[in-house]
Amino acid sequence: MNSSQTLKHRWLGFLLWQTLSTTLVYFLLTPIANPSSSLLPNIHSVFTFFLFHLSTLLFSLSIFLISSPHPHVPQASLYEIVHGFLRGLLRIVLGGFQGSLFDVGEKRRVMRTGEFGMFSAAMASSGFLGAIAVCGDWKVVNLWELFGIGIRGLFVGLLFGGYYIYCRKWVLMFPIVQRPLFFSFKIGISSSLKQSLKLSLPAFLSSLLLIIFLPNYMKTNSTLGQFIIDEFTFCIGMTLVIFNWELSHNLLQVVHTRRCVFAPSQGSADAETNPSETLFESLEQSSSRSLLQYLAYLDLCLVCESNIDTWRRAAFFEETGETYRRIISLCLRPLEQLVSRLGQVFEGVSGDKSGILCLQITSSTSNNTEMKLREAFDDFQVCAWCARTIAALTSHSHSEDRFGVAQLTGCNASGVSMLLSCLLAVEACLGKKTYPQAVQFMGQGNIRWASLNKDGGSRQDVNGVAFDKKICGILQSKAYAIADVLRASLYEISTVFKNDMLLNAKASVLEKNWLADSKPLYGTREILVQKLGLFLEFHA
């Protein structure tokens, strides 16, 4: 498949499957939500059927606007928007206005804010139409009462849209295990039902308060018993609408996070001459942090780790070594960005590199530091794939690299150095000591004793950072997760090349053969050598 058509096919497939699921939900659950509705062919049933589908289509278009695999998309604040417009207006009055109201960075944030605003408007419209289609009484058509029900559905749609944005459900989460499409969708149905039941009650209570502000001609003039029945019907109906939204969200996640093979068909002329060109095109020419680039990194990782497409991995070890060098370079780039951003966090905390450096969030620096940490770990998924790719390729080179391009090009040393440096930086965020151990602090049984400072406490890491309680949670989970991936990757390499590394260590050439000559982005070469030795001893 051409990489330029990948996303188009994904969205068309999503709309096709969503139409099918929406139809099943309507015919199976609408009689339960609204017993007064009729599924027999008549003008009212056909009209409500298309209204329900239109409501779902609006939800699809809204999530199309904001869905992204990268979680950190900055938004413009109200102050930035107002300031930009006032600045442009002042320039127009003075006659010196040229170009855009905002600069490049501000324009991107304002556009993102506009996308979220359009998403909220689409969700409100979807809730309006869904409430009328499911909760309206079409036996006695009262347009004002239907409009009142639609207003309450609009309010529920706004609440769901705000919850969707706040919980960052628009972020595409790639599964650890790639399952078949139908099975992945099926296992998400139960969670969608639980989520819809969880959200329906607060949404219903909030919309019930809205009745106070509705005009009298939009309210139902009925007895107390009939009012209770109508409200119960509305609650069940909006639960059905929210359940349909959750199903669509689940389907979006399943369809868009499935693996896409960026390679020509096996046996074709392109597969014989240049089987990796489509993959490189997607990795190098696609927009940074786009869905296409994420899918390309996922495909590369699975090719390097599994034994399904061995012919594609064999093409990476071609004689010139250029393909192997390009792959390692593409995988090192996200890891370098992670280490660089963590280094900026360390520098922003304190300029003193000799004492204890512990990140304690204060009122003056909390927002800035937390934002930097979020930016650093927002590329967690790509960094994990890159680390696994480097480890898998390096390990497979031991038996599949006939020309020795992995060692001759210096990619083995670059990959191991970057994995070690990245692991040290992440462990520093978690408060782990990374300074070199002195010989005089070695006790019996090779126990490493931490030196004591003047206050009697244990010495901390030179650049150690400990997460404050305010930023634990998701940031700390990502830090522990990427640290586990990096350790597993380094253990994979050190296990395959253990004999070779031990011989190099005895000959005092371990640093020369397995570490890059350049200065590490984090730590020192001495620390990297000691860390690699711990992996060889299975003590890391």
PyMOL commands that set and color helices and strands:
alter all, ss='L'
color gray80, all
select helices_A, chain A and resi 3-33+43-66+78-94+104-135+143-166+181-187+189-213+216-218+224-256+269-273+277-285+291-305+310-316+322-349+366-377+380-400+405-408+411-429+439-441+444-446+469-471+474-496+498-506+510-514+525-536
alter helices_A, ss='H'
color red, helices_A
deselect
rebuild
show_as cartoon
